[in-house]
Amino acid sequence: MAELAGDLPGELVTEILDRLPVESLLRCRSVSKRWRRIIDSREFVRSHLARSFESTANLTLFFRHSSSLYCIDLTSLLRHGGVAEMNYPLMCYSDQIRVLGSCNGLLCISNAADDVVVWNPATRKHKFLPYSAVEVRRSSVFSVCVYGFGYDERQDDYVLLRLVQLVTEPIESEVSIYSLKDNAWRRLKDMPYSLVYPRKMGVFVCGHLHWIMTRELVSDSANLLVAFDFRIEDFKVVDQPEGIDNKLDMDLSVLGGCLCLSINRNHMGVDVWIMREYGLRDSWNKLFSIPQPEVARPLGFVRPLAYAKNGRQVLVRQDSKNLILYDLQTKDIERVDINGMPNSFEAEICLRTLVSVDDYGGYTKKKQQEAEEIENRTKRDDFLSVGFKLVL
């Protein structure tokens, strides 16, 4: 294999490797130093990540129940395979962990001691975040704390946003942001909104983190779709679908890279809307509706997770207890049973990628020079290899 690897042109090797799953790429790193340099380069990681977005082949579904974390390949799930329990790089002190979000193959999780780690489950690399104390007056009974994890494309940086809110009038809050590149927290200006669901983490779509919020702490206030924009580091209101009742229960999710809004119409069922083009109100379309069964308890929250490979079915989590497949053409609903799946769970879709936390935490000029030297050395080795063959 190593001799064959040396005979192939660099462009062809890169093209072949770019089409392989992460598991195979990790094994290919042992073929030769040349292949390892290619696979570890930032350019290749970006290229492989972009290709992964175009298919469902590299999607993993994570289930969290109490302190346990399970996973299953999305393709295996649709073939009714079984889950595997994951060993995560975090101590668990009170039989509980939280999944704060996922982005580009990185999963962010925390425990009861507020230890936070950014982790790539595919490569098993991780990084612990520095501790950041909450500055506002905080009561364990009357305060909430949620997070949102995403990617700032402009800065090429992964960030974690923390929202702490006191249940008081007027609203008192604290907004802090962590940069993986700087490996540091900093305080931002407070937000003028109130969280509606104190346990729901932010949903990352198109450079924004999203929550359902209100302007006032009263029960019948209208729900707002609020986004945190990384470019301006501030909150703004995103238009909802026209004509909906914004006082009903709502939930947010991401499906195929698009923002989704699920609206529970009390005992009449659930509508799922999708924003086809981010930021345009006219691009909201009702993707599907699930009617309330006549002889059953209420549907509860419905959250789309991913499209099936055929693009016709949508995998949906229903009320943290069931997984179903909804057929967009026939409107048929099929329950998905998985061996080893917990009775109740949170679900998170995560790509399998080569994105590494080691590439951040200060990508200094020295590191950039080292990367350029490796690239120049690779080009020189390819040139000498070709020249040697010509002489022979």
C-alpha positions, 0 to 999 in steps of 0.5 A: 500500500505504501509503495502504491501511495508513493506512485500516485500524483498528489492531486489524485490522492487528495481526490480519492481521500476526500471521498472516504469516511472519517473512519477510513481516513484515520486508518489511511494516516498510517499508510505513509507520511505523505498521506498523513500530511495531506489528511491533517492539512487544514485545506483537506479538512475544510474540503472533506467537511464541505463534501460531508454536508452534501450527503447523509453518509457521515451523519451520527445521531446522539442520544442523551439520557441522564449521564449516558451518551449513545450514538448510531450511524444514521444509515444503520439507524434506518436499517434498524441497527443498535446504538453504542454507548460512548465514553465521553471525556468528562467527569460526571458528578450528579448523574447528569450531563448536558449536550450544549450543541454540535457544529461541523463535527464538534460536540459541546457537552457539560456536567453539573460542575459547569465543566465544559468540553468541546469534543470531536467524537470521530477523532476522540480529540477534545479540549476543556474550556477555561472556567468562567464565573457568572457575575450577575447576582444568581439564585439557584431557584430563580435563574436559568442558564442556556448555551449555544454552540456555533461557528463564526465563518468570518473569524474562522472560529468556534464559539460558545455563547452563554446566556444567564437570566434572572427571573426578575422584573425588569429582566436581568441577564448576563451574556458571555462568549467563548472563543476556541481560537483565543481560548478565552471568555469575554462579557457582552452587553445584556440581552433585552429579551426573556427566554421562554424555554429555560432548558433549550439550547441555541440552534445554530443556522447560517452564522446565527444562534436561535432561541424562542424568547419574549419581551416580557415575563408574562404568560400570554406574551407573544413568542419571538424568534430571536437570533444572535448574529456573530458578525455584530455580536448582538441579538435581533428578531427574525421574522416568523411565518406569516399568519401563525399564532405566536402564543402557541408552544414552539420549538426550533431545529435545523434540517438540511442546513435550514431553520425549522419552526415547530408549532404545537396547535394544542390538541389539533396536532403539530405544524413544521415550518422550514425557512428555505432561504435564511432571513427571508420571511417569504421563504417560510414554507410549511414542510408537513403537519402531524395531526393529533391522534384521536386515541392518544396523549398529546403529541408534545414537542416535535423536532425534525432531525435529518432527511433520510437518504432518499430525501423523501422521509424526515427523521423526527423526534417526538416528545423525547420518547419516540423516533418516527419517519415522516414521508413527505409524499405519502404523509405516512408515519413509521415508528423507528425502533432501535436496539438499546435506545433509552426510553426517554432522550434528547437527540442531537445530529452530529457530522463525522468530520476531521475538524480538530480542536488542536487547530484552534486555541491560538493559530499563531504565525509560527503555526502558520509558518510550520504549515506552509513549510510542510506544504512546500516540503510536500510539493518538493518531494512530489517534484523530486519523485517525478524527476527521479522516475524520469532519470530512471 
